[in-house]
Structures are given as C-alpha cells and as structure tokens.
C-alpha cells in the first residue's frame, strides 16, 4: 500500500536543500509511529520518494511524496499526527491512498502551476497576454555556465492575470521538458515587461488523466485532510 502526501513549504525553511527536507520527513515519519515499509539489507531506509525537488529559496503550496506502508493507520487522524512532528514552515495538507496501478509521484508529474507576485501589473496586462498568445518564442538563456535555446511556447500551457497583481502560469514540468519558473520571468522582461516580480512560488503539480487533461497529483482517490 502506498500513501501520497501533499505538503506546503514556506518561510525560512525554504532555504534548506532537498536532501535535508527528505531527512526531515524520514524523522517525522518515524516519530509519528506509522507502519512505514523499509528496504532490506545492511542499511534499511523508508520506501519514500518525492515528486519533484524545488530550487532552494522557493516556496510551495503543492509538493508531494509517496510512502509505502506495511499497514494503514487511521486515515482520519494521519495528517494531524504528521503535522504534530513538523516544524514551522512545513505542513502536511492532505493524504490519499494510491491505487495499485498508479505511477509513482516523480514519473507522474507533467505540469506545474507557478504564482508570480508583482509590484504593479496595471500597465502590463496587454503585453503579458500578447506574450502568451504567441505560437513561438525562441529564448536563449544561461544556466550553470551553459547556454540553452528553447521555444518557450511549447512548454507553456496556460496563464491567468489576477486583479491582485499576480500571474499564474502553467508550464511543462515533466522530465522531458521541465521549464523553470525563473526562465518565464526572464523571457517576459526581454519581451518588454516593466513590472517588477517580487517573488514566486509553486502552487500545484499535475499529472494527466486518461483523456490527457491535467489533474493534480492528489486527485487520484479519496482525500483525507
């Protein structure tokens, strides 16, 4: 049996790396006294896997990990028990029981929503809509001293501008594409964006259903919160 957990990460704790987050949850799971499954061998460890690590410093409302269980606890109190072991800035949102044929979280990810906060978008809304309405936008950027060229419109699926000076963008987040959130902002600035992006965070991760529509990773069964 495999459980899928959805969690938030915010505040100063976003500045710790993924390996530290993984070690934190390993300890929280042990302290919660739930019957997690372990590997065999000289150094057994929990059968725990994360959907997609975030860069250091980025908040998230929608991160996931899968945990294999030997037996199921009381699902109505599991989130409460886990959160009692969490530190400020890490919060379990909900949990579900995966079907036997469900793919693991990491291989399931197809897209992600990022929420961008700006100082003032009042004069940039038309420009933003124009940017996202393009069929193609070839963008050159540098990461880790390597220059890459990408047609961003192949990896951007949707966008929404809100009245509170925020922009939500749905991007390819699969292993084959994985468009980084900061690349979107760099491209918008090159296109002529004047507003300043104050910060951004990931709000959700998506897989696809049988019809190819995006659905949150958690929407695969009964949800307990």
C-alpha positions in Angstrom: 0.0 0.0 0.0 1.3 3.4 -0.9 0.2 6.8 0.5 0.6 10.1 -1.3 1.2 13.1 0.8 0.7 16.8 -0.3 2.7 19.4 1.7 3.5 23.1 1.9 6.9 24.6 2.5 7.2 28.3 3.3 9.2 30.8 5.4 12.9 30.4 6.4 12.7 26.6 5.9 12.7 27.1 2.1 16.4 27.8 2.4 17.3 24.2 3.3 18.1 21.8 0.5 16.1 18.9 -0.8 18.2 16.3 1.0 17.6 18.0 4.3 13.9 18.1 3.6 14.0 14.3 2.8 15.8 13.6 6.1 13.3 15.8 8.0 10.4 13.7 6.7 12.2 10.5 7.4 12.4 11.5 11.1 8.9 12.9 11.2 7.5 9.6 9.8 9.4 7.6 12.5 8.2 9.9 15.3 4.6 9.6 14.0 4.8 5.8 14.8 3.2 4.8 11.5 4.0 1.4 9.9 6.1 2.6 7.0 7.8 -0.1 4.8 11.6 -0.3 4.8 14.1 -1.7 2.3 16.1 -4.8 3.3 19.8 -5.0 3.7 22.6 -3.7 5.8 21.2 -0.1 5.9 17.4 -0.2 5.6 15.6 3.0 4.8 12.0 4.0 4.3 10.4 3.5 0.8 9.9 7.2 0.3 10.1 9.1 -2.9 9.4 12.8 -3.8 7.7 14.2 -6.8 10.0 16.9 -7.9 12.5 18.8 -5.8 12.4 22.6 -5.8 15.3 25.0 -6.0 16.4 26.4 -2.7 14.5 29.5 -1.6 11.2 28.8 -3.5 8.0 28.4 -1.5 5.5 25.7 -2.5 1.8 25.0 -1.7 1.8 21.8 -3.7 4.7 19.4 -3.2 4.3 15.6 -2.9 5.9 12.5 -1.7 4.9 8.8 -1.8 5.4 6.5 1.2 5.0 2.7 1.0 3.2 1.2 4.1 3.1 -2.2 5.7 -0.3 -1.4 7.1 -2.6 1.7 7.1 -3.1 3.9 10.1 -6.3 5.7 11.0 -6.5 7.9 7.8 -8.8 10.5 9.5 -6.0 11.4 12.1 -2.9 10.7 10.0 -2.5 14.3 8.8 -2.8 15.6 12.4 -0.2 13.1 13.7 2.2 14.0 10.9 1.8 17.7 11.4 2.5 17.3 15.2 6.0 16.3 14.2 6.5 19.0 11.6 8.4 22.3 12.2 7.1 25.7 11.4 7.1 26.2 7.6 6.4 22.6 6.7 2.8 21.5 6.7 1.1 18.3 5.5 -2.0 19.4 3.6 -3.7 16.1 2.9 -3.1 12.4 2.0 -4.6 9.8 -0.2 -4.2 6.0 -0.8 -2.9 5.2 -4.3 -4.4 2.5 -6.5 -2.1 -0.4 -7.1 -1.7 0.6 -10.8 -0.8 4.3 -10.0 2.6 5.6 -11.2 4.9 7.0 -8.6 4.9 10.7 -7.9 8.2 11.5 -9.7 7.2 9.8 -13.0 3.7 11.2 -12.9 4.5 14.9 -13.0 3.6 16.5 -16.3 3.0 20.2 -15.4 3.2 22.7 -12.6 1.5 26.0 -11.7 3.7 28.9 -10.6 2.2 32.0 -8.9 4.2 35.3 -9.5 3.7 38.4 -7.3 4.4 41.8 -8.9 4.5 45.3 -7.7 2.1 46.7 -10.3 0.7 44.9 -13.4 -1.8 47.6 -14.3 0.1 48.8 -17.4 1.5 45.3 -18.4 -1.6 43.2 -18.8 -2.0 43.6 -22.5 1.8 42.9 -23.0 1.6 39.7 -20.9 -1.5 38.5 -22.9 0.4 39.3 -26.1 3.4 37.3 -24.9 1.5 34.2 -24.1 -0.6 34.3 -27.2 2.4 33.8 -29.5 2.8 30.4 -31.2 6.5 30.5 -30.8 9.1 32.4 -28.7 12.7 31.3 -29.1 14.6 32.2 -25.9 18.3 31.9 -25.1 19.4 31.7 -21.5 22.3 30.5 -19.5 22.3 28.0 -16.6 25.4 26.6 -14.9 27.7 28.3 -17.5 25.8 26.6 -20.3 23.8 28.4 -22.9 20.5 26.9 -23.9 17.9 27.8 -26.5 14.2 26.9 -26.1 10.9 27.6 -27.7 9.0 28.5 -24.6 5.6 28.3 -26.1 6.0 24.5 -26.5 6.3 24.3 -22.7 3.7 26.9 -21.5 0.2 25.7 -21.3 -1.9 28.4 -19.7 -1.8 31.7 -17.9 -4.1 33.9 -15.8 -3.7 37.5 -14.6 -5.5 38.4 -11.4 -6.5 41.8 -10.1 -4.2 41.5 -7.1 -1.0 41.9 -9.3 -0.4 38.2 -9.6 0.2 36.0 -12.6 -0.3 32.2 -12.6 1.4 30.2 -15.3 1.1 26.5 -16.1 4.3 25.1 -17.5 5.7 21.8 -18.6 7.3 20.1 -15.5 7.9 16.7 -16.9 11.3 15.0 -17.0 11.5 15.8 -20.8 10.6 19.5 -20.5 10.6 21.0 -17.0 10.5 24.7 -17.8 12.0 26.6 -14.8 9.9 29.4 -13.3 12.6 32.0 -13.5 13.0 31.5 -17.2 9.4 32.7 -17.7 10.2 35.9 -16.0 13.4 36.4 -17.9 11.6 36.0 -21.2 8.8 38.4 -20.1 11.4 41.0 -19.3 13.0 40.5 -22.7 9.6 41.0 -24.3 9.2 44.3 -22.5 7.7 43.7 -19.1 8.1 46.7 -16.8 6.6 45.4 -13.6 8.9 44.0 -11.0 8.5 40.4 -9.9 8.7 40.4 -6.1 8.6 36.7 -5.7 7.1 33.5 -7.0 6.1 30.1 -5.7 4.9 26.7 -6.9 1.2 26.1 -6.2 0.5 22.7 -7.7 1.9 19.8 -9.6 -0.2 17.9 -12.2 -0.4 14.6 -13.9 -2.7 13.7 -16.8 -5.8 11.6 -16.8 -6.9 9.0 -19.5 -8.2 11.9 -21.7 -5.0 13.8 -21.5 -6.4 16.6 -19.2 -4.3 17.9 -16.3 -5.3 16.8 -12.8 -3.5 17.5 -9.5 -1.3 14.6 -8.3 -3.6 14.3 -5.3 -6.8 13.8 -7.3 -6.5 10.0 -7.7 -8.6 8.7 -4.8 -10.3 9.7 -1.6 -8.5 12.6 0.1 -8.0 12.8 3.8 -7.1 16.2 5.5 
